[in-house]
Amino acid sequence: MAMYLLSAEDEYHAEDHVGEKQGFLRRFQQGFERSFERFREGYQHALEHVLEHSRLFAAGFLAFCVLSCTVALVLGRDFFPAWTPARSACICVRAPGFASKRPRASRSGQSDHS
């Protein structure tokens, strides 16, 4: 459908409109296209570089995966607080002497949620 509606005759050619006053939207769109083309060329260059050094990339990626698994094992499951619908994730320590509806922790260094 787009191919039918947007025929080659409808393409915009900037050289046909030299000297015309350009509105904000046209300047914005042309600036966006220039920036996007620079980004795309940089990304293409980065991919070509990775393909030229595929063994180095594979070794780095494997090292990143191993390091991520090691960190996950070291941190364990208690890194993030438990989150249940009945109990919101609240990480707080009460100082002795504050009134609370919850049972008090035996020492001030303990968390409310054990």
Secondary structure, 3 states (H helix, E strand, C coil): CHHHHCCHHHCCCHHHHCCCCCCHHHHHHHHHHHHHHHHHHHHHHHHHHHHHCHHHHHHHHHHHHHHHHHHHHHHCHHHCCCCCCCCCCCCCCCCCCCCCCCCCCCCCCCCCCC
